[in-house]
Amino acid sequence: MIEDAEIDVARRRGERLALTEPRATDARYDAASGRVIVNLANGCTFAFPARALQGLDEARDEDLARVELLGDGYGLHWEALNADFTVPGLLMGLFGTRAWMAREQARHAGAATSPAKAAAARENGKKGGRPRGAARSVGA
């Protein structure tokens, strides 16, 4: 059974979080821009591309529009998409798990183009393409 002291500690922790952690007062999906717009309790507003979130890249507008607030505004929830994100995490640019974020960053970095990268690719093409890795001998 939970002790009264434990309840008091949890209540005080919640009161501190309410004063220091960002909380959403409402959230909505704007189909025209493809962004989720979140109004915070402190009067600020922020927006982010909905399909940049892990698991939402293929979501339909109708499902994205059904965003709900969780836990006094500490989280966003999409029931039909089985997706939950914390407001503090979204504000920090955390749009998925660490592993997913690392893969996304690598994918975007690999897609970067520049005149130098294009020139290097042309030179490699003249030489027969990307060099293969060193041959390994069996049993080495």
Beta strands, then each sheet from edge to edge (+ up, - down):
strand 1: 24-30
strand 2: 35-40
strand 3: 45-49
strand 4: 67-70
strand 5: 75-78
strand 6: 83-86
sheet 1: 1+ 2- 3+
sheet 2: 4+ 5- 6+
end
